[in-house]
Amino acid sequence: MTNRFDRLATPLPGLSVLIPRLLGDARGSLERLYCESELAEMLAGRRIVQVNRTVTRQKGTVRGLHFQYPPHAETKIVTCLRGAVFDVAVDLRAGSLSQFAWHGRRLDPTNREMMVIPEGFAHGFQTLTDDCELLYFHTAPYVPGSEGGLNACDPRIGIAWPEPLTLRSDRDAALPLSGEGFGGILV
């Protein structure tokens, strides 16, 4: 079987970027967004059990930084279907040499990149345009009691958001800083 994804490494161990290979002709194009057999290694034996879509209306909006604690920790595959976002993953794995380091990438329909965010990482994004639409594939269902998060403006993490922050939910703005008793996620 032909692999329909190119995989790029990032500076953070375990965090990857996928680029679906585009097949096209005079009619248009086709790209595979998910294939269980081709992505099995990256998902470490887990299966996609939930697919979500977000729509964010205003440029500069930040969502996140969100994660789920074990036993409901999840790997996420995130892609941008409309607009453009600065997508960020933060390593929160307890004992990791890159703990609290972050990696951000522009995701948009033109570059077709997909972030593969493993268990033990927090995820967030900032919209670079109005009317952004993201698609998420999750290896675990959302469990409110296992939800965690850190403040997107945490100085210890120091994310260099490319735009002024125009909007965050009250819940996200109230997320704690990493120095407030957070030791990391055991995965």
N, C-alpha and C positions, 0 to 999 in steps of 0.2 A: 504494500500500500504506500502511496506517495504521501509524504508529510506535507500538510498544507499550512504549516506555521514556521516562521523563522523566529528563533529565540535569541534574545540579547541579554547578556549579563548586566548587572548593575554593581555599584560599589558595595552594596549590602548583601552579604551571603544569604541565599534563599529567595531574594527578591528578583523577579525576572520581568522582562518585557517580551510580549509576543507580537509579531506582525503577521496577520493572515496573508497568505499568498492570494493575490487577486487573479481570477480566471475571467477572461473577457473576450468578446468578439463584437461584431457590428450591432448586436442586439443590446449589449450592456455588459454587466459583470456579475460575478458570484464570488463571495468570500465566505469561508467557513468560520463561524464564530466560536464553535465548540465541537470537539470530537473526543468522546470518552477514551477511546483507545490511543489517540495521539497525545493526549494530555495526561494520561494515567500516571506517568513518572512524576510530573510536576505536582500532581494532586496527592501523591504519596498514598495511593490506595483509597482515597476518599472519593465520593461521588457528588456531583452537583445535585442538590436537593431543593434549591430555591433560586428563582430568577426575579430580580427587582429592576424597576426603572425609576429614575428620578428625573424631574423636570425642575430646573431652577431658572427663574425669570430674570434676575437682575445681575448685571456684570459686577464683579467684585465680591459677590456673596461667598462666604466660606461655610462649608459643611464639615463637621468632624472636630476632632479626631476620635473615631469610634473603633471599638473592638469588642469581642466577646471572650469572656474567661472560659477556661476548660471547666467542665467537659464539653462545652458548646463552642469552643474556639473554632474558627472557620478560616478557610482559604477563600479569597475573593478574586475573581477575574473581572476587571473593570474596563469598559471601553466607552468612548464618547460617540454618540450617533449624530448629534447636532450641536453646533456651537463649538466652543473650545474651552478646555479647563486646564488648570495646573493641578495635576493629580499627585498626591503625596502619600508615601508610606513611611512610617516611623518604626524602627526596631525597638520593641519593648520586651524582648525575651530576657528573662532573668539570667544573668551570667554571660550574656552575649558580649563579645568584644566590641560590637558596634551598637550597644544599647544606647538609646536616645538619639542615635544618628538618623537622619532622614534622607530620602531621595525623592525628588520631584521631576515630573516630565509633563510636557504639553501633550494632551490627548485631544485629537480632533478627527473628523471624518476623513480628512485628507491624508494624514499620516497613518491612520488605521491602527495605531498602537493600542495594545491592551496591557495593563499592569496586572501581574499575577502576584497577589499580596498574601504571603503565607500566614499561618497561625502564629500568634505572638507579635504581630505588627498591628499598629493602628493605621487607619485610613482617613484621609480627608481630601478635600479639593476646593479650589477657588475658581469661580467662573471668570473667564477672560472675555466673554461676550455675553450679551443678553440671550435668553432662551436656549439654555443648554439642556441636553438630554443625555443621560448616562444609562448604560445597561450593566447590571451586576449579576454574576453567577456566583452562588454561595455553596460551600460544602456542608453547611449546617443551617438549620432554620433559625430564625430570629427568636431568641429567648430573653424576654425583658429582664428577668432576674440575673442573667449572666452578662448583661450589657455593661461595658465600661467605656471610659473616655478620658482624654486629657485635653486641656485647653489649647486651642490652635495658636494662641499667642504666648505659649509657655516659653520664657526666655532660656530655660535649660535646653530645650530642643532647638529653638532659634530658627524656625522656618522663615525663609526669605520669600514671603508672599509677593508675587510680582505686581499686584495692584493694591491700592488702598482698600481696606476692608469696609465694604458698604453695608453688609447685612449678615447677621448670624441669628440663629434662633436663641431664645432666652435660655433654653436648656444647654445649648452648646457654649454660650458665653459664660455659663455658670460651672462648666466642667473644671475640675481641680487642676492645679499645676503639678508637675511630676515630683517636686520637692515636698509635697504634702503627704508623706507617708507611702508613696508609691515605690515599690521595690522591683517591679517588673512582673512579667507573666511567665509562669512555669509551663513549658510546652513539652 
